[in-house]
Amino acid sequence: MRSRLTRRFVLFIATAAVAPLLLYGVVSIGSLWQGTRGSVRAGNLNVATRAAQQIELYVNDSLKVLRAVGSDLRDTHLERWQQERIVRNYVLTFPEFREITLFDADGTVITSRLGRPTVAVPAPDLGRADGTSIAPLTVDNDLLPTTTVAIRLRSDGRTAWLVGALSLEELWRMVDSIRIGEQGYALLVSNENQLIAHGNPDEKRLIARGEGVPDPPLLGLLKNGRDPFLEYVDHRGREVLAAAAPVPSLGWTVIVEQPTAEAYAVAFSLEWQLLVAIGLALLATIAAGYLWGRSVLRRIFALMRGTQALAEGRLNERVSISGRDEIQQLGVAFNTMAERLVELQADVRRQERQAMFGRIASGLAHDLSTPIQNVGNSCKLIVRMWNDEEYRETFRRTVDRELLLIKQMLDDLRNVARPMLLARHPVELNASVADVVESMRAMADEAKLQLETALSPEPLFIDGDLKALGRVHRNLIANAIQATAAGGRVTVATEASGDRAVLRVSDTGCGIDPARIDSIFDDFVTTKHRGLGLGLAVTKRIVEQLDGKVTVESELGKGTTFRLQFPAIAAHAERRAAG
């Protein structure tokens, strides 16, 4: 079987026609060269553009610092010593500024230096339209490039200048860090064609000498704004690819240089490999592979269509694969797998239904047995005590209470399938909570725990259904009581939080396992040994129908807190409704 499939693939690979393969080789080599050349150029230009953006951001951020200083100095009530402290603090905070000096319109000079300032008011021809100025570059005693930046301040019709000595050491380091391959570097050039920084260690001496661009062809690249690329022979005799990106607001230019032998090395290697591959393919070409390959691909596509059908849920999809090889065996295995998936899906659904019906039956048997037994016992006693007026009243309350419990249970089951119909009107949350808490104190006393309230001092009105809200309160408080051991505490609190009314029910009980906390609001899910597990599911439905939100926080052994949030309405809405 394996040899048959192998022969077919060998024939398929060997059937490429000589002419199409040659044409493909020529087109591929040309496309490869053009694509790689364009990709290398675009990559180098991208490096230069990103570096230019970072440089512009660096200088503009420095100007923003000066503007911030100017803003702090505008306060006319500041004493001179306070102004001097401001500029010195900024120099300490921003070490890239070696000096900041204010040349006031009235001739006052406030500087961050202890002595006389080393900077001066910029020349008029250096000012820009936005009121800023950047002086030509200089080299300090440490052979690092520096410049002077200034902003013009206007107050009461007079002009003042805030001037800072800005170190460009950080720009130098940024340019030094740019590497393109093994031999590619970046350089930063001013608008006077003066070198600001050079990534090549052998060319850094040019900066210290104050020299300009080392290669004359680059001057043409700087002046030509249309084509940012240039290939030329540099002063070392190497063929170099250069890409330039301007720093618009500064008039500077970032240039990335890389030897073409390195830049296009991948293209040359791939071109050679492609030529070798085409030559080998031509030697192995025969005529019969097309039909055999088409046969193999057609059957593979049939398997792909079948697999896609299974992925889309169409489990009845089957494939028909001809032949007597591995692909045909794969088709048989695919059909067997699809049939098994149908059986497994039906089995899973059947087990899920059985499990769900088992939970419902068990919960109903438990939850209905107690009220029905209470009604039955009361009926037996009423036969013997029918003439006892006090017992008849007790009998009536017992039957009404137990029947109400049965009705609520049936309502829970009904609300699983459809939302509860709510009659919405303004409800005072504190009053609603207080009524339910009072009705459940007997249950808390029986459990020997404290049931406390911490209600908001101000009324909290929400748009809700009083009966449904009572259901929510009772579910949460009953769950808290059942989860808390004797001697514990259940706290019900309300508060206003912005435009929301918040209700919290907290207990000091056993807590909820973190693995189960995400599913406690699902239907038929309960942390108790018995019951339908619908209480929290119905609670969440009611809260969400009232445009609210319910969340829970729990820690094992320390307790649980349910937090309900409802949109609050103004208190006068209740008064209008009552009137």
N, C-alpha and C positions, 0 to 999 in steps of 0.2 A: 504494500500500500504506500509506504513512504517513498519508495523509489519511483512509483508512477507520478506522485505529486512533484517530486524533485525534478524529473525529466520535463514535466510541463512548465515549471518555472524557468528551467534552463532554456527551453525553446522560446518562451515568452521574452526573456531578456535578450536573446540572440536574434530576434526578428526585426529590430529597428533598421529601417532602410538607410543606405549609405548617404544618399543625398539629403534627406531631412536631418540626419545626424550632423552632417557637415554644416548645413545651414544653421542648425541650432548652436553648433560650436562657435561659428563666427558671430552670430547675434549675441550669444552668451558672453563671449570674451569682450565684445564691444560694450555691452550693457554693464558688465562687471567693472570694466575700467572707468566708464563714465559715472556709474553709481558710486564706486569706491572713491573716486576723485571728488565727486560732489559731497559725499558723506564726510570725507576728511576735511574739506574746506568748511563745510557747515559746522563740524565739530570744533575746529579751531576758532571760527568766528563766534561760535557760542561761548567759548572760553573767554575770548576777548570782550564780548558784550557783557557777560556776567561780571568780569573784573571792572569794566567801566561803570556799571551800575553800582557796584560796591564802593568804588572810589567817589562817585558823585554823591552817594549817600553819606559817606564819611565826611566830605567837606560840607555838605548841606547840614548835617547834624551839628557840625562845629559852628556854622552860622546860626543855627537855632539856639545853641548855647549862648552865643553873644546876644541874641534877641532876648533870651531869658534874663541875662544880666541887665540889659537895657530896661526891660520891664520892671525889674526890682529897683533900679536906680531912678525911676521916674517920680518916685515919691518925693515931693518937694520938702517934706518935713524932716527928711533924713539929715543928720549931721554929717560932716565930712568924714569923721572917723568911722561912722556907720557905713558910709559908701565904700571906704577903703576896705573895711572888713568884708563887705559883700564880694568885691572883686577878688580878694585874696581867697575867700572860701571857695569861689568857683574855680580858681586855679588849682587849689588843693584837691577839689573834687574831680576835675577833668585834667589829668596830667598832660594831655596832648597840648594844652595851652601853657606855654612857658611864661607868658605875660599877658595881662589884660589891662588896658589903660583907657580911661575916659578923658577925651579932650572936649571940655564943656564949651558952650558958645561964649561964655563970659571970660574965657581964658584960663579957667581952673583946670588943673591936671590931677586926676585921681588914678593912681596906678597900683598894681598888685606887688610891685617891686619895693624894696626898702630904699633904694636910691632913685636916681633919675630914670625915666622910662627909656627903653632902647628902641621903641617904635615911634612912628610919626603919623600924622594925618596923611592919608593916601593922596596921590596926585589926582587932579580932576579927570584925567583921561582914563583912569582905572575904574571909575564908578560904573556900575551897571544900572539897568532900568529899575531893578527892584530895591535900589538903595544900598547895595552891598558892593564890596570891592575886594579883589584878590590881587595882591602884588606879585611881581615876577619872583621866581624861585631864587634862593640863595643857599649856600652850603655853610653850615655852622662850623665851629671849631672841632667838632667830632666827625666832620665830613658827612653829615647827615643833611638831607634837603629840608629846608624850612621855607615858610612863606608868611606873609602878613595878610590877615583877613580883617575886614572892617564893615560896620554897618552904620548908616546915617540915621541919627536921631533928630527929630524935629519937635520943638516945644515952644509955644508962644511965638511962632514965626521965626525962631532962631534954629540954626543947625549945629548939632554936636556930632562927634564921631566916637564910636566905641571900637577900639583897635586891639587885636589879639595876635600874638606871635604864635603861629601854629606849627608844631613839629610834624613833619611828614614821615617820621620813622615807621609808623604803623603801615602807611602806604608802601614803603620800601619793603617791609616784611611781607606784605600781601603779595606784591609782585614777585618777590623771591620764592614764595611758596608755590607759584604756578609752574607746573611742569607738564610738558606735552611729550609723552614718550620718554626716551632717554636723553635726547639732545635738543629738545624744544624748550624755548624760554619765552618770557614776556618782557616787554619794556614799556615804560610810560614816558610820553613826550609832551612837552608843553606847547602852547600855541606859537612860541618863538623857536620851535624845533630843538629845544633844549632837553636833554635827557633828565628825567626826574628819578627814574629807577630802572634798573636792568637786572633781570633774573640770572644772567650769565655771570658767574664770578669773575671770569677773565675780562669782562667789559665794565666792571664797576669803577675802574680807575677813570673812565671817561667822565663819570659824574663828578668826581672830586676835582677834575680839571675844568669843569664847567663847559665841556664840549657838547656839541649837538649830536644829531643822528649820525651813526658811523657809516652808513651805506647811502650814497646819493639816490639810488632808485627808490628808497623809502620816502624821500621828500615828495616824489611824484605821487606816491600812494596817499600821503597825507593831504595833498592838495586836491586829489581826485575823489570827490564824494560819491561818485556813481558806482565804482567797482571797488569793494573793500578787499580784494585779493590781489596778490602779486607774486609771481615766480621770477627769481633773479639769481644772479651769482654774487655772493657777498664778498667783502674785502678779504675773506680767507680762502676764496676760490671754491666755496661750496654752493651747490644749487639749493636754494632756500624757498620755502613757501611761507608767505607772510599774509596775515589777516588783520585788519585794523577795525577798531570800533571807537567812535568818538565819545567823549564825555561832554555832552552838549552844553551844560550850564557853565563849564569851566574852560572850554576851548582846548582841552587836552585830548590826547589820543592814546589808546592802548593798542599795542601791536604784539601779535603772537608770531614768533618765528620758529620754523622747524625744517630741518633738512628734508628735501623731497625724497631722498633715498629711504629715510625712516618713515616719512608720512605715507608713502605709497608702497611700503614693504609688503603689507598684507595683500594688496592688489596684485603685485608681481608674483607672490607665492601662489595665490589662488589661480592666477592666470596659467601658471606652469602646471599646477595640479589638474586644471580643467583640460589642458591640452593633452596631458598624459591619459586622463580618463577617456577622452574622446578617441584617442588613438587605440586604446585597448578595446573600447566598445566596437570600433570599426573592424578590428580583427575578428571579433566574436559574432559578427552580424550574419544571420541567415534569414530566409524568407518565410518560414512557416510559423514563427512565434506569435504573430498577430492573432491568428484564429485560436490558438491554444490559450493565450493570455486572456482573450475576450471571454472564453468559456469559464476560466477560473474566476475572473472578476465578476461575471454575471452571477455566479453562485454565491460569491462573497457578499455582493449587494443584496441578494435575497435574504441571507442571514442577517445583514444589517437592518433591513426593513422589519424583519420579524422581531429583532431585539428592540428596535425603537417602538414597535407596537406594544410589547410587554411593558416598556418603560412608561408608555402613555396609559396603561391600565387595561388595554384590550387583550385580556388573557386568553381569549378564544382564537387568537391568531396562530397559524401554523405555517411551516415552510415545507416546500417540496424540492429536495436537492437530488439531482440525478448523479449517476456515476457510482464508482465503487472505491473511492479513496477516502482520505481523512476528512475532506470537506463534507462528503455525504454522511460520514459517521457523526460529524459535528451537527449536521441538520437533524439527524435522528435524536441525538442527545438533547438538542434544543427543544424538539417537540415533546420529549419525555419530561423535560424540566417544566415546560409550560403546563402540561397536564397535572404535574405534581403541585405546581403553584395554585392551580384552581382548587385542588383538593384541600391544600393547606389553608387557603383563604376561607373556604366554606367551613372547615373545622374550627378556625379561629373565631369566625362569626358565631358559630353555634355555641362555642364555649363562652364567649362574651355574653350572649343572651342568657345562657344558663346561669352564669355567675351573677348577672344583674337581677334576674328573676329570683335567684336564691337570696340575694341581699334584701330584695323587696319583701319576699315572703317571710324571711326571718325577722325583719324589722316590724312588719305588720303584726306578725304573731306576738312579738314582745310588746309593742306599743299598744295593741288593741286588747291584749289579755287583761291588763290591769284595770282599765276603765270598764270593760265588760264584766269582769269579776265583781267590781265594786257595785255596778248596777244590779247584778244578779243577787249579791248578798243583801243589798237593800230591798230588793223585791221579796226575798224570803222573809225578811224581818217585817215588812209592811203587812204581810198576811196575818202575822200574830199581833202586830201593834197598830192595826189600822185605826183604832179609836184613840190613839195617843196623838194629840194635836201637835205637841212639840216634835215628835218623831216624824210626823208627816211633813213638817216644814224641813226637817233635816233630810228626809228622803227626797224632797223636791230639789233642794240645793245640790245634793249628791248627784242625782240623775242629770240635772242641768249642767253641772261642772264636767262630768265624765262625757256626756254627749258633746259638749263644746270641745273637749280635747279630741274626740274622734273626728268632729267636723274640721278642726284645724289640721289634723293629720291628712284627711282627705283633700283639704284645700292645698296642702303642700304638694301632694301628688299631682293635683290638677295644675298647679302653678309651674311644675316642671315642664309641662308641654306648652303652656301659654302664659304670657305675663298677667299679673294681677291687675284688675281694673281699679284705679285709684281715683278718688274724688279729692282733688287738690284744692286747698284753701289755706289761709295763714294759720300757722300753728305755733304756739309759744313753746319752745323746746324745753325750757326749765320745768314748766308745769307738766308737760307730757312725761318727762323723766321722773319727776317727783311722784306722780300718781302710780307709775309702775313700780318704783322702788318701795313705796308703802305697801303695795299689794303683795310684794315678794319678801317682806321682812320675816313673815312666819316661816318661809322656806329656809331663809338664812339662819334663823334661830334654831330650827330643827337640825341644821347642819353644824350648829355650834361655831359659827364664824360671824365676823363683823361685816355689816353692809353699810358703807358710808357714802355720803354724797358731798361733792364740792362744786356747787352750782354757781354759774356766773352771776355777779351782783346786778347786772343789767339784763333786761329781757332780750331773748334771742328768738326772733321770729323767722320761720322758714316756710316755704310753700310746700305743704305736705298733706298727707292723709293721716288723721289722728289714730285711726284704728290700725293702719299698716305700721305706723311708727311705734305704737305700743307693742305690736308683734315683734318688731326689730329689737326694742329694748328688752322685752321678756326673753327672747332667744339668747341675747348676749349675756344678760345677767344670770339666767339659768345655767348656761354653759360655764360661766365663771364660778358659780357656787358649786357645781358638780366637779369642777377641776381643782377646787381648793380644799385642803384638809381642815379638820376641826382646829380652831384657834387661829385660822388665817384671816385674811381681810380682802373684801371686794370693794372697790372704789368706783363710783360713777361720777364723772366730772364733766362740766360744760364750760366753754369759753368762746370768746369772739376772737377770730384771727383774720384781720383785714376784712374782706367782704365775705368771709365764710363763718358759719357757725359750726363749732367742733364739739363732738361728744366722744369721751373716752371711757371705756370700761376696762378696768385693770384688776388683776387678781394676783395673789401670792401663791398660786398653785404650782402644779408640777411642770407647766410649760409644754411646748409642742416641739416634737422632733424636727430639726431643720430640714430633714429630707422630706417631710410631709407637709411643711407649711405652705408650699406653693399649690397644693391640691385640696386644701381644706374647704374651699368654696365650691368645689365640684359637686355635682349631683351624686347622691348615694355614697359619699365619702364621709367617714366619721372616725374620730379618734377613740370612740367609746366601744365597749365590747358588744353592745346591742344598739338597735335603733336604725332608722332609715338613712340617716345622714343627710337630711334635707334642710335642717335648720339654718345653717350658715349659707347654703345655696340660695334659699328663699330670702334671707336677710340681704345678701348682696344684690339680688334682683330688685328688691324694693328700694334699696338705697340708690341704685343706678337709675331706676325709673323716676326718682325724685331729683335727678341731676346731681347726685352726690357721689362720694367716693369712699370706699372702706379699705383700710390697710391694717396689717397686724404685725406686731413685734413680739417675739417670744424668746425666752432663754430657759433651757431645761433646768428645773430645780428652783427657779426664781420667780416665774410667773409669766403672764401674757397680758398684752394691752391691745385692744381693738380700738381703732381711731376712725370715726365717721366724720366726714366733712360735707356740709350742705350749703348751697348758696343762701346767704342771709338776705332778708328783706327788711325794709324800714319798719319801725314799730308802729308808725301811724297807719300802715296798711291794714294792720289788725283792727285798729279803731274804726277805719272806714268800712271794713267788712262787717264789724259788729253793728255799726250804725245803719 
